[in-house]
C-alpha cells in the first residue's frame, strides 16, 4: 500500500456494495446502504468505464467520488458526459481526497458536470477550471388551486403511453431512477411532461425541484394543477424553479438570494447545453 498512502482505484460493479456501505456510514445515513447501492448504479444504458473512483487503505474503503456517465445528443452530436457526485473522504485521508477528483478529470473524451458542489468544493472546482451555471431560482408556495381543464397523470404505465420520441426515451431512462419523480399534465389535447425531485432546505424535506419539462412555454397554463399535485401527492410545500429549466417566474414566486451552485467543465459545450438529466440529481434522493 506504500505506507500510509491510500490506493486510488475505479469503482467496479463488485465494489459498489462496499462503497455504498461507506457512503451510508460516512456521508449520509438517511440513505440505507442498499439505497446507496441502488443509487450508484443508474437505470439507463451507458458505456461507463466505472462508477467513479475510491480510496482504499489496508483493504478498507476510506474515500469515494461517485460518477454517473451518459452519452448525450447535443446539437446533433453525441457527447460523453461524466457527472461528479458523492465525494467523501475520511478525515485522516483528507489530504489525498483530491486524487479521486483528478482521477475522474483525467479521463479523456468527457465533459464534466458537478451539480451539487458544497462548501470548499466550489472554490476547488473553480481552480480546476469549472464554470458556474446561472442557477437563478424562484421559490413558489404550492397551493390547492382549481387547475380547470388540466389533468395530472402520475401512473408510470399511463405516462409511457402518453409520451413519444425523445420525451418517451427520457422517461424510460429515468423511470426507475431513485430520486426522479414524474407527472404528465394534460391540457387542451397537449401533454406536458415534468420530472422533479424532492429536496431539503434547512433539513426540511418539503421542497420540489423541477429538473426537466418537455415544453416550458406551457408551464404557466398547467402550473395550478402541477402545484396542487406536488402539494397533495408529494407533500411538497413549495417548488424551486430554476430560470434555466423553466424560463418562467410565477407572480407569487420569490427569488432566492443565494441559489445552490451548479458547475460544468468543457472545452466544447456551452452552459445552454447542460441539463440535469442523467445525473446524481435524478439518482440520489438525499
RODO-2510 file (C-alpha; in nm, 4 decimals, decimal comma):
residues 286
     n   res          X          Y          Z
     1     x     0,0000     0,0000     0,0000
     2     x     0,3029     0,2286     0,0043
     3     x     0,2992     0,3189     0,3734
     4     x     0,0045     0,5366     0,4746
     5     x    -0,0733     0,6366     0,1172
     6     x    -0,4125     0,5019     0,0144
     7     x    -0,4628     0,3450    -0,3268
     8     x    -0,6939     0,5078    -0,5817
     9     x    -0,8933     0,2586    -0,7901
    10     x    -1,2002     0,2654    -1,0144
    11     x    -1,5316     0,1665    -0,8568
    12     x    -1,6279    -0,1551    -1,0328
    13     x    -1,9662    -0,3220    -1,0027
    14     x    -1,8146    -0,5579    -0,7469
    15     x    -1,7022    -0,2606    -0,5346
    16     x    -2,0435    -0,0932    -0,5276
    17     x    -2,1851    -0,2645    -0,2133
    18     x    -1,8787    -0,1724    -0,0072
    19     x    -1,8738     0,1831    -0,1428
    20     x    -2,2466     0,2119    -0,0678
    21     x    -2,1923     0,0973     0,2912
    22     x    -1,9161     0,3555     0,3262
    23     x    -2,1383     0,6371     0,1948
    24     x    -2,4149     0,5342     0,4350
    25     x    -2,1694     0,5489     0,7238
    26     x    -1,9575     0,8495     0,6261
    27     x    -2,1725     1,0794     0,4114
    28     x    -2,5482     1,0418     0,4529
    29     x    -2,7044     0,7877     0,6863
    30     x    -3,0576     0,8881     0,5819
    31     x    -2,9998     0,6606     0,2840
    32     x    -2,9505     0,2961     0,3758
    33     x    -2,6560     0,1075     0,2299
    34     x    -2,8991    -0,0657    -0,0072
    35     x    -3,0450     0,2674    -0,1169
    36     x    -2,6951     0,3995    -0,1832
    37     x    -2,6200     0,0869    -0,3833
    38     x    -2,9326     0,1321    -0,5945
    39     x    -2,8437     0,4981    -0,6472
    40     x    -2,4844     0,4415    -0,7578
    41     x    -2,5839     0,2141    -1,0475
    42     x    -2,8071     0,4250    -1,2771
    43     x    -3,1002     0,2679    -1,4612
    44     x    -3,0096     0,3979    -1,8061
    45     x    -2,7787     0,2230    -2,0519
    46     x    -2,4324     0,3811    -2,0769
    47     x    -2,0820     0,2822    -2,1768
    48     x    -1,9451     0,3651    -1,8341
    49     x    -1,5781     0,2919    -1,7610
    50     x    -1,6514     0,2796    -1,3881
    51     x    -1,8874     0,4135    -1,1203
    52     x    -1,6297     0,6679    -1,0103
    53     x    -1,3136     0,6154    -0,8031
    54     x    -1,2471     0,5169    -0,4456
    55     x    -0,9610     0,5173    -0,1928
    56     x    -0,8557     0,2025    -0,0110
    57     x    -0,6217     0,1795     0,2833
    58     x    -0,5390    -0,1589     0,4373
    59     x    -0,8148    -0,3044     0,2221
    60     x    -1,0837    -0,0693     0,3552
    61     x    -1,2731     0,1986     0,1638
    62     x    -1,1685     0,5335     0,3126
    63     x    -1,2945     0,7694     0,0440
    64     x    -1,5005     0,7813    -0,2713
    65     x    -1,6059     1,0014    -0,5600
    66     x    -1,9074     0,8536    -0,7377
    67     x    -1,9700     0,9387    -1,1035
    68     x    -2,2573     0,8982    -1,3476
    69     x    -2,1926     0,8637    -1,7203
    70     x    -2,4149     0,9204    -2,0206
    71     x    -2,3943     0,9746    -2,3932
    72     x    -2,5983     1,2818    -2,4834
    73     x    -2,7222     1,4209    -2,8124
    74     x    -2,6071     1,7841    -2,8139
    75     x    -2,6814     1,9895    -3,1229
    76     x    -2,6751     1,6790    -3,3383
    77     x    -2,3525     1,5417    -3,1898
    78     x    -2,3055     1,2578    -2,9440
    79     x    -2,1208     1,3905    -2,6403
    80     x    -1,9962     1,1893    -2,3441
    81     x    -2,0741     1,3455    -2,0074
    82     x    -1,9397     1,2497    -1,6652
    83     x    -2,1351     1,3826    -1,3673
    84     x    -1,9273     1,4100    -1,0473
    85     x    -2,1167     1,3127    -0,7337
    86     x    -2,0891     1,1990    -0,3703
    87     x    -1,7303     1,2982    -0,2922
    88     x    -1,6411     1,1923     0,0623
    89     x    -1,3072     1,1118     0,2289
    90     x    -1,2185     1,0073     0,5838
    91     x    -1,0594     1,2843     0,7883
    92     x    -0,7223     1,1112     0,8193
    93     x    -0,7128     1,0701     0,4397
    94     x    -0,8387     1,4198     0,3582
    95     x    -0,5053     1,5254     0,2033
    96     x    -0,5463     1,2524    -0,0573
    97     x    -0,9069     1,3266    -0,1468
    98     x    -0,8084     1,5420    -0,4436
    99     x    -0,6607     1,2343    -0,6091
   100     x    -1,0136     1,0991    -0,6566
   101     x    -1,1291     1,4089    -0,8432
   102     x    -0,8145     1,4229    -1,0539
   103     x    -0,8644     1,0565    -1,1474
   104     x    -1,2110     1,1417    -1,2770
   105     x    -1,0999     1,4542    -1,4604
   106     x    -0,8052     1,2678    -1,6104
   107     x    -1,0412     1,0561    -1,8193
   108     x    -1,0205     1,1837    -2,1745
   109     x    -1,3131     1,2450    -2,4052
   110     x    -1,5628     1,3584    -2,1406
   111     x    -1,7389     1,6791    -2,0465
   112     x    -1,7846     1,7123    -1,6696
   113     x    -2,0640     1,8415    -1,4502
   114     x    -2,0871     1,8932    -1,0750
   115     x    -2,4480     1,9756    -0,9964
   116     x    -2,4362     1,9888    -0,6165
   117     x    -2,0970     2,1219    -0,5053
   118     x    -2,0913     2,2443    -0,1489
   119     x    -1,8579     2,4271     0,0852
   120     x    -1,4971     2,4377    -0,0285
   121     x    -1,5730     2,2230    -0,3329
   122     x    -1,6948     2,5293    -0,5249
   123     x    -1,3623     2,7085    -0,4891
   124     x    -1,1748     2,3881    -0,5728
   125     x    -1,3831     2,3430    -0,8868
   126     x    -1,3062     2,6980    -0,9909
   127     x    -0,9343     2,6222    -0,9646
   128     x    -0,9955     2,3112    -1,1747
   129     x    -1,1481     2,5305    -1,4497
   130     x    -1,5127     2,4542    -1,3817
   131     x    -1,7576     2,7258    -1,4822
   132     x    -2,0722     2,8318    -1,2981
   133     x    -2,4190     2,7771    -1,4403
   134     x    -2,6711     3,0550    -1,3889
   135     x    -2,8952     2,8973    -1,1262
   136     x    -3,1296     3,1905    -1,0609
   137     x    -3,4128     3,0243    -0,8687
   138     x    -3,7691     3,1158    -0,7760
   139     x    -3,9343     2,9686    -0,4672
   140     x    -4,3082     2,9252    -0,5201
   141     x    -4,5525     2,8106    -0,2491
   142     x    -4,7643     2,5157    -0,3557
   143     x    -5,1368     2,5680    -0,3122
   144     x    -5,4567     2,3801    -0,3814
   145     x    -5,5706     2,5561    -0,6990
   146     x    -5,8542     2,4853    -0,9440
   147     x    -5,6457     2,3789    -1,2444
   148     x    -5,9540     2,3712    -1,4630
   149     x    -5,9256     2,1623    -1,7760
   150     x    -5,5889     2,0161    -1,6763
   151     x    -5,5361     1,6553    -1,5666
   152     x    -5,2326     1,5196    -1,3813
   153     x    -5,1190     1,1682    -1,4763
   154     x    -4,8673     1,0067    -1,2392
   155     x    -4,9060     0,6346    -1,3164
   156     x    -4,5910     0,5203    -1,4957
   157     x    -4,7683     0,2895    -1,7369
   158     x    -5,0046     0,5653    -1,8452
   159     x    -4,7189     0,8143    -1,8737
   160     x    -4,5352     0,5754    -2,1071
   161     x    -4,8406     0,5650    -2,3351
   162     x    -4,8725     0,9433    -2,3422
   163     x    -4,5126     1,0194    -2,4374
   164     x    -4,3259     0,9584    -2,7609
   165     x    -3,9904     1,0255    -2,9220
   166     x    -3,7241     1,1946    -2,7099
   167     x    -3,9581     1,2546    -2,4133
   168     x    -4,0523     0,8857    -2,4011
   169     x    -3,6828     0,7918    -2,4030
   170     x    -3,6038     1,0368    -2,1214
   171     x    -3,8885     0,8932    -1,9162
   172     x    -3,7875     0,5308    -1,9787
   173     x    -3,4260     0,6081    -1,8887
   174     x    -3,5301     0,7689    -1,5599
   175     x    -3,8486     0,5913    -1,4528
   176     x    -3,6519     0,3735    -1,2092
   177     x    -3,4050     0,6415    -1,1006
   178     x    -3,4237     0,6676    -0,7226
   179     x    -3,4698     1,0451    -0,6961
   180     x    -3,6680     1,1195    -1,0128
   181     x    -4,0438     1,1672    -0,9924
   182     x    -4,2702     1,2060    -1,2911
   183     x    -4,6016     1,3585    -1,3904
   184     x    -4,7701     1,4452    -1,7199
   185     x    -5,0098     1,7389    -1,7268
   186     x    -5,2753     1,7033    -1,9959
   187     x    -5,4148     2,0343    -2,1155
   188     x    -5,6263     2,1032    -2,4221
   189     x    -5,5010     1,7988    -2,6098
   190     x    -5,1335     1,8586    -2,5275
   191     x    -4,9080     1,6711    -2,2857
   192     x    -4,6503     1,8427    -2,0652
   193     x    -4,4034     1,6019    -1,9085
   194     x    -4,2397     1,7182    -1,5836
   195     x    -3,9601     1,5424    -1,3981
   196     x    -3,8812     1,6634    -1,0470
   197     x    -3,7184     1,5578    -0,7218
   198     x    -3,7844     1,6201    -0,3530
   199     x    -3,5201     1,8379    -0,1878
   200     x    -3,4236     1,9537     0,1605
   201     x    -3,3744     2,3099     0,2713
   202     x    -3,2753     2,3745     0,6328
   203     x    -3,3212     1,9993     0,6922
   204     x    -3,6859     2,0112     0,5831
   205     x    -3,7685     1,7645     0,3000
   206     x    -4,0690     1,9635     0,1794
   207     x    -3,9473     2,1145    -0,1472
   208     x    -3,9866     2,0016    -0,5069
   209     x    -3,7208     2,0919    -0,7645
   210     x    -3,8167     2,0772    -1,1312
   211     x    -3,5387     1,9046    -1,3254
   212     x    -3,6966     1,8802    -1,6697
   213     x    -4,0059     1,9971    -1,8530
   214     x    -4,0921     1,8920    -2,2067
   215     x    -4,2487     2,2266    -2,3068
   216     x    -4,1553     2,5141    -2,0729
   217     x    -4,3804     2,7565    -2,2625
   218     x    -4,6850     2,5627    -2,1467
   219     x    -4,5903     2,5672    -1,7783
   220     x    -4,7999     2,8793    -1,6978
   221     x    -5,1081     2,7012    -1,8358
   222     x    -5,0610     2,3877    -1,6252
   223     x    -4,8994     2,5405    -1,3171
   224     x    -5,2120     2,5435    -1,0977
   225     x    -5,2662     2,1716    -1,1474
   226     x    -4,8960     2,0923    -1,1033
   227     x    -4,8791     2,2982    -0,7830
   228     x    -5,1770     2,1111    -0,6402
   229     x    -5,0307     1,7749    -0,7426
   230     x    -4,6937     1,8479    -0,5797
   231     x    -4,8609     1,9555    -0,2563
   232     x    -5,1214     1,6836    -0,2178
   233     x    -4,9476     1,3871    -0,3819
   234     x    -4,5870     1,4511    -0,2759
   235     x    -4,6127     1,6707     0,0335
   236     x    -4,4086     1,9485    -0,1264
   237     x    -4,4958     2,2765     0,0414
   238     x    -4,3044     2,4788    -0,2183
   239     x    -4,1387     2,4340    -0,5569
   240     x    -3,7956     2,5513    -0,6682
   241     x    -3,7967     2,6689    -1,0296
   242     x    -3,4651     2,7475    -1,1943
   243     x    -3,4930     3,0005    -1,4726
   244     x    -3,2630     2,7976    -1,6960
   245     x    -3,5006     2,4997    -1,6685
   246     x    -3,8465     2,6566    -1,6821
   247     x    -3,7874     3,0102    -1,8215
   248     x    -4,0838     3,1414    -1,6196
   249     x    -4,1393     3,3086    -1,2835
   250     x    -4,4851     3,2742    -1,1303
   251     x    -4,6169     3,6055    -0,9943
   252     x    -4,6387     3,4636    -0,6400
   253     x    -4,2766     3,3426    -0,6517
   254     x    -3,9833     3,4796    -0,4543
   255     x    -3,6314     3,4985    -0,5995
   256     x    -3,3801     3,3189    -0,3783
   257     x    -3,0882     3,5437    -0,2818
   258     x    -2,8414     3,2528    -0,2719
   259     x    -2,9389     2,9684    -0,5062
   260     x    -2,7400     2,6492    -0,4938
   261     x    -2,4379     2,6432    -0,7261
   262     x    -2,4066     2,4070    -1,0208
   263     x    -2,0935     2,3828    -1,2344
   264     x    -1,9514     2,2281    -1,5506
   265     x    -1,6188     2,1880    -1,7267
   266     x    -1,5953     2,1584    -2,1036
   267     x    -1,3941     2,2952    -2,3920
   268     x    -1,6809     2,2483    -2,6381
   269     x    -2,0153     2,2766    -2,4587
   270     x    -2,1895     2,5962    -2,3543
   271     x    -2,3976     2,6433    -2,0409
   272     x    -2,7113     2,6052    -2,2518
   273     x    -2,6025     2,2540    -2,3482
   274     x    -2,6021     2,1367    -1,9864
   275     x    -2,9145     1,9994    -1,8218
   276     x    -2,9859     1,7978    -1,5065
   277     x    -3,0781     1,4647    -1,6614
   278     x    -2,8657     1,1501    -1,6341
   279     x    -2,7081     1,2775    -1,3142
   280     x    -2,6991     1,2451    -0,9372
   281     x    -2,9972     1,4810    -0,9200
   282     x    -3,2126     1,2075    -1,0677
   283     x    -3,0422     0,9169    -0,8896
   284     x    -2,9586     1,0178    -0,5324
   285     x    -3,2525     1,1025    -0,3058
   286     x    -3,0638     1,2826    -0,0289
***
